[in-house]
Amino acid sequence: MDRRSFIKTIGGSGLVIAASGFSLSGCDQMPESAIAPWNGPPLGLPDREWMLSYAILAPNPHNRQPWLADLSKDDEITLFADPERLLSHTDPFGRQILIGHGTFLELLDIAAREKGYRTQITLFPDGEPAGDSLEIGNMPVARIQLEKDVNVSSDPLFKDILKRRSNKEGYEKAYLKAADVQIMQNIPLPAGQKAGIATNEADVSPLREFARRAVLKEIETPRTLLESIELTRIGADEIAKNPDGID
Ligand SMILES: Cc1cc2nc3c(=O)[nH]c(=O)nc-3n(C[C@H](O)[C@H](O)[C@H](O)COP(=O)(O)O)c2cc1C
């Protein structure tokens, strides 16, 4: 079960869409309201709200849906991390929350292209947060300027947005194929960043062990375990009331 909730907006046209929900599979108690966002936006939404209705389907940690969008200026969206939807124990520096905002921006850009807009995205327009997760809730994460452009091309991934979900099934023990490694190595990285790709058991097994110990640490630490327990929704009523949280 996965779930998504809603986006809050400041200014502009107020509440965007009742985009609450869980995903598609396997729960016979699933309230209709909770899966509505996967039907796509309702007819007649203004362009920015239409784009946002796709962006909110982005993967995000603990499915907190930590989005807050300011639509008070024309042709612009300012994105904030909702200070009420941070994970102060499992994500004290807001690292995961901000990765979620990155995925949101990607989907927003893909949806904007579909409507013929070019996006100009400025990350941390008022400066980068320096401290803990409380700080990321106080300053904009991104400013997105939208400009109509006849030369903008649509993205082939657009048609898959309503189908995307995180795979929570067990993974086969398999390594990346050389051709896929090649593709990943060709992805340009921002200046100063590097990436490594583990392609054999000797390289992978220490990482697997590191991840195993990290999970244990989180589960054995009462305050981090509690944060996750409190975000687990069980049963149709709870899902309908709070369509966010982890599976
Ligand atoms: C930064 C980040 C960290 C995540 N960490 C985990 C994790 O540790 N375990 C897990 O099962 N899912 C993890 N997820 C996936 C989220 O649970 C998932 O994106 C969310 O429930 C929404 O579901 P969806 O991706 O299927 O739309 C993570 C996602 C992000 C963006």
The ligand as a Gaussian input file, in Angstrom:
#p B3LYP/6-31G(d) Opt

LIG

0 1
 C       14.313000       9.905000      -0.150000
 C       13.401000       8.729000      -0.130000
 C       13.612000       7.703000       0.779000
 C       12.783000       6.583000       0.800000
 N       13.058000       5.575000       1.687000
 C       12.335000       4.435000       1.640000
 C       12.676000       3.331000       2.486000
 O       13.631000       3.390000       3.265000
 N       11.926000       2.204000       2.401000
 C       10.870000       2.111000       1.537000
 O       10.223000       1.065000       1.495000
 N       10.525000       3.147000       0.735000
 C       11.228000       4.292000       0.753000
 N       10.899000       5.341000      -0.082000
 C        9.753000       5.221000      -0.991000
 C        8.498000       5.887000      -0.410000
 O        7.957000       5.113000       0.635000
 C        7.460000       6.056000      -1.536000
 O        7.987000       6.918000      -2.502000
 C        6.147000       6.617000      -1.012000
 O        5.522000       5.698000      -0.148000
 C        5.170000       6.951000      -2.144000
 O        4.895000       5.776000      -2.874000
 P        5.226000       5.667000      -4.422000
 O        6.682000       5.953000      -4.639000
 O        4.852000       4.263000      -4.784000
 O        4.397000       6.675000      -5.123000
 C       11.700000       6.478000      -0.103000
 C       11.472000       7.531000      -1.012000
 C       12.310000       8.642000      -1.030000
 C       12.048000       9.742000      -2.019000

